[in-house]
Amino acid sequence: MRASFIHVADTHLGYEQYGVRERFNDFSRAFWDVIDAAIERHVDFLVIAGDLFNKRAIDALTLIHAIEGLKRLHDLQIPVIAIEGNHDRSYYRDGVSWLQFLCYQGYIKLLAPMMQNGAPQLTPWQPDTMLGSYIDLLDGQLRVYGLPWQGAATSRVLEGMAQALKEAEAAENEQGVAYRLLMMHTGVDGIVPRVQGLPTLGQFQALSNQIDYLALGHVHKPYEFDGWMYNPGSTETCGAEESQWEDRGYYYVEIDTDEPERIIDPERKERVHHAVRLVSRRRPFVRYDLRVDGLAEPEVLYQRLEDYCRREGPAYRGVEPVVQIHLSGTLAFDAGSLDQQRMEEVVRRYFEPLHTRIDNATNDQDYVPDDGDIDGRDRSMWHELERRIFEELVGLDSRYLPAKEQWSSVLSELKSSALHKEEPEQIAEFLREKRASLLPPV
């Protein structure tokens, strides 16, 4: 038996990232490119391993974009087999998901096994009920199983699935099933550190004797193991951290159960198929981590940002990337003095981006009060306590450190003026005079 298919997951149609409408279109275009590839390569079928949509409650345009791609495969009689991911499931009060709607309309075959005592029942998919754990293709020689998102129960359901497959193996061989594919919307523990509670690689090994190709989704980082377990990653960039995984996309897989040596790559431990991960076409996403430790004043930070943008920005001219500047570390000055609009303008000048995002994850220097002989219980010493607190707080900003005693007095006078309800113009004029006398000329 010879066949070919495409494995895709986590297309997240309908995601209007950062509130930018063109990002909504980017996710649709990435999905349509996969459809184009399926048609150009004349595949026998396509599998979607969950999270076709970004959220459960989609709008009409998202549905139109999904149908626009799926209809092209439907018209060419290329089956699309899917499972629900955690983003696709219906709300309990609704009862019907949008993937079930697409199934009802005939655009996809949505696998949803019936469960008994926490284990999936291996029953054929029925179009009238839209229930069943598998569907047979190519005259019954190729069987596609599906196990949708199971959440916290994934490990337990995985054990039940492995046992059921083992028990069914002999009967399937007699029926002429030569190749088995299983879709699951889950990941492997440890692939991405912040994603917790997933099955370990060892727990998946129980499937390895019965399943030829395990098609995963959910984790947006691409990976594969031992020539039978594959995860393509997200087709578009759903978060800034994904920009480091440049090989995300989808798999094009060729199967040959009669002469596997014709296609397999022995160095990759492949079985009777050859899987190639193709990088999806997506909008460039640029992330720059700017450490602020040791930067004495905002001007130095702005200069460092401009140096980076001047160096890297020209390479992205004309492609309108998404640019994220991530500020991290401990500031030596007040965070309120950072001019975000100025930083965004620097990025726009050199990158000409679709969207700029400045994420400020910096820390202020911690204020630790003096553990001296003034603790605030003696009211007669409050004035001295206030002066010391002002002096220590001012000293946390390197710009004011050389004259912290004078600035402490200025703060005390500003407080007194505000309490006596002096005119704002008068207070502002006083502050301007002190700045001129205490700060060095720029």
Secondary structure, DSSP 4 states (H G I P E B T S, - for coil): -EEEEEEE----BT--GGG-HHHHHHHHHHHHHHHHHHHHTT-SEEEE-S-SBSSSS--HHHHHHHHHHHHHHHHTT--EEE---TTTPPPTTT---HHHHHHHTTS-EE-B--EETTEE---B-BTTTTBBSEEEETTTTEEEEEE---GGGHHHHHHHHHHHHHHHHHHHHHHT--EEEEEES---TTSSTT--SPPPHHHHGGGTTT-SEEEE-S-SS-EEETTTEEE---SS--SGGGGG-TT-EEEEEEEESS-GGGT--GGGT--SEEEEEEEPP---EEEEEEE-TT--SHHHHHHHHHHHHHHHGGGGTTT--EEEEEEEEEESS-GGG--HHHHHHHHHHHH--SEEEEEEEEEEPPP----SS--S--GGGHHHHHHHHHHHHHHTSTTTGGGHHHHHHHHHHHHHHHHTT--HHHHHHHHHHHHHHHSPP-
